[in-house]
Amino acid sequence: MKGKDITVNCAAIPETLMESEFFGHEKGAFTGATQRREGRFSLADGGTIFLDEVGELNRELQAKLLRVLQEGEFNPVGSSQTRRTDVRVVAATNRDLSMAVQEGKFRTDLYYRLNVFPIHVPPLAQRGDDIRLLAEHFLAKFSKSMGRRMDPLSVDCIEQLKAYDWPGNVRELQNVIERGVITARQDRLNLDYALPDRIKTENIKVPTPFKNSVKSVRTVQQLQKLERENLMLALEKSRWRVAGKKGAAQLVGMPPSTFQSRMKALGIKRPH
């Protein structure tokens, strides 16, 4: 099939097989190559190929990838015939490629060829609203796969999740929610079982308004008041500067656009 959207996890494929995965191989090209095989770039012709963890590629394969990006052509392993492909390439990495270039681990020319339209995704801890949305998504996903009916996340659960810095980012959050569904009792996610001990004892610092409040229920108006007071405090500390380093949005851990939307929703206006 041509024109498919293809994903390649560059960190999950053995280095010795990576070239064959990318460009395919001819029958007899190496031990175990009992038949001809199409590579991922050939399968993605006319579509999109997503290279996840592209920073894990070795220098030799980086050069061959650069050729595909520059010229749109490649040679399958064991073949002298040049093949052509027309693909859209999307790449992702958790490495600092600019630093890898300085250290000589990543080709400068490939770095600039991939860095045409960069999108920087901040760490999960800096995207407070995303933590709740992702947690709810994973809760629904694992509840369905395990055939369980789960109550929505409580305010206290959400605050605990937001208070943690998530060094493992989205994958760590996913694991915590999955563990929470497995160990849940009476259809309620219990983070006492789901969160690792090091998180519960060292890292979780539940904001004062929510301490010892598991049994208390707050109205929407009360929650909005708390949120408004928190945003006002951040604005005062940042001298009403929303974006940028040490801006109010960074202080509360949300994108500036989200912060401004919450200001508008809560009727917060800059004083004249």
N, C-alpha and C positions, 0 to 999 in steps of 0.2 A: 504494500500500500504506500502511495506517495502522498506527500503533503501532510503527514501526521505531525502532531506536537509530541516531541520526544524529550524525555528527561534522562540525564546521565548523572549519577552521583560519583564524582571523580574520586572520592575518598573510599568508596566501597568496592571498587574494582581493583584487583591486583595489578601492580605496575606492569608486569609482563604481558597482561592481556589488554591493557588500555588501548594500545594502537589498533588492535583488532576490533575492539568495541567501537572505536570512533570511525574507522575507515573500512572495516570488513577484511576478509582474507580469501585467498584462493585455496582450492583443495590441495592438500599436501604442503602448504606454506610452512607448517611447523608440525611437530609431533602432536597428534590428536586432531589435526585439521582434516577430518575425513570427508568434508564436503565444503563447497563454496558458501560463504556467508556474507550477507549485506551488513554494512556498518550503520551506526546511528545517523551519521551525516547523510548517507544515501537514503535512509528511510525517511528522514525529515525534509527531503528535497521539496521545496514549495511550501514548507511550513515553518515551524519554530523548534529550535533545540535549546533546552535549558541545561546549562552546565553548572551543577551544584558543586560547591567546594572546589572551584576551579584553581584555587591557590595550591592544591595538593599535586598538581601535575609536575612531572620532572622536566628538566630543561629541554631534553630531546623532543618530547611530545609538545612542549610549548612552541617550538619552532615549526612543527608540522601543523599545529593549530593556527599559528599566524599565517601560514600559507593558505589555509582554507579561508580565513577571514579576508586576506588581501586579494587573493586570486580566484577564490571560489573553486579550487581544484585540489585533488588529493590522489594518492595511489594506494589501493588496497594492499595489505601485507602479502608479499609473494607475487605481486603483479607489476609489470612494467607499463601497464596501460593507465593513462591519466583519466580520472573520472571528474566530472563537474557536478556541482551542487549549488542550489540557490536557497539559502536558509536565513532565517532571522535568528540571531544568537543572543540569548539572555544568559548572563553569568552571575553567580552569587558566591560569596566567600565570607567566612568569619575571621579571616586573616587581614592584617593591615598590609595590603599589597604594595603600597608606596614604601613601607619599611622593608618589605621583602626585596623590592627592586634595589634599594640602597645596600642591602646585605648580599646582593648578587644571586638570590634564590629565585627571582622571577624576572623574566626578560622585560627590559624597558619598552621595547617596541610593541610587545604584546599587551603590556599594561595600558599604554596609551590607545591601542586599537580597541581594547575592551571598554575603556573608560570614556566612551563617547557620550553616554547619557547616564551618569551615575545617580543612583538612588541610595541615600544613606538611611538605614533603618535604625533608630536609636534603640538602646537596650530596653528590655521590657519594663525595668524599674522606672524608666523615664516616661512611660506611657500608661499613666494610672488608669485612664478610662478603658484602655485595651485589656488590662488585666481582668476586669469584670466581664467584658464581652467575650474574651477567649475562655474564661472559666465557665461561663454559661454555655458556650458552644461545646466544650469538652464534656460538661455535665450531661448535656442532651445526647451527645454522641455515645458516651459509654453507658448511659442509662438504657439507650435503645439496644446497643450490642449485647448487653447483659440481661436484657429483658426485665429491667427494674423500673419502677416508677419512683422518681425522686422529687422532693419539694424544691422550689426555687432556692437559690443561695440567699442566706440571711444577710442582713446588714453587717452583723458581727463577722461573718465569714469573709465577706468582701473586704472589710477593713483589715482583717488579719492578712489576707492575700496581698493587699496593697502595701502593707507595712514591711514586707520582706523585699530584699533587693534582687532576688532571682538571678544569681550568677549563671545558672543554666538556661536562662531565658525561657522561650516558649516550650521547649521540650521538658524542662523541669516542671513547669506549671502543668503540662499535660499529664506527667507522671503522678503528680500530687492529686489531681482531680480523679484520675483513674483509680488510684489507691483509695481515695475517699469513697468512691462508689462501691468498690469491693467490700470495704469495711463498714459501710453505712448501716445504721440501725434505725428502724421505724421511718424509712424513706427520707432521712435527713442526713446530709453530708456533715460528718464530724471531723473537723481538722485536727482534733486531738489524736486521731488515728492516722490521718492522711499525711500530716506534716512530719518531716524527719525531726528527731529529737534536737539536733543542733539548731534547727530553725525555731522550734518552740522555746528553747531555753536561752538562746543567745541573740537571735536576730529580731524576733517579733517584738515590736514595741507598740502596743495598741494605744492609740491616742486616748487621752484622759477621758473625753466624753463617753467612750465606749467601754472603759474598764468596768468590770463587775456588772455588765448590763445585759447579760445573756437573756435574763428573764423579763427585761423591760422592753416595751414596745413604744417606738416613737412615731408620731404622726408625720405626714409629709411636710407640714408646716414647720415642725421642729427640726427636721433634717435640713430643710432649706435654710433655716435660720443658722444652724451650725455651719453649713457650707458657706453661707454669706459671710459669717464672721471669720471663717478661715481664709477666704479669698481677700477680704479686707485687710487682714493681718499681713498676708503676703504682699499686697500692694503697698502697704505702709512701709514694710521692711525694704522693699525695692524702690521706694520713692515713686510709685506709680508707673514703673517701667515694666511692661508685660513681657516682652521678648528679650532674648539675649542672655548672656551669662549673668547669673544671679538675679535674673528677672523674676517677676512673680510667678510666671508659668513654670519656670524651672524649679522654683522653691516648692511648689505643690506637686510637681511631677506630671505635668500634662502639656500637650502641645499648645503654643500660643493661640492658635485659632480656636481650640476648644475652650481655653481660658476666657477668651473674649466672648465666646458664645454664652458661657455660664454667667459672665458679668451682665450681659444683656438680659438673660433670662431672670436673673435675680435683681435686676434694677440697680446695678452698681454703676455710678457715673463718676468720672474724674472731677474732683472739685476745681472750681475756677480759681 
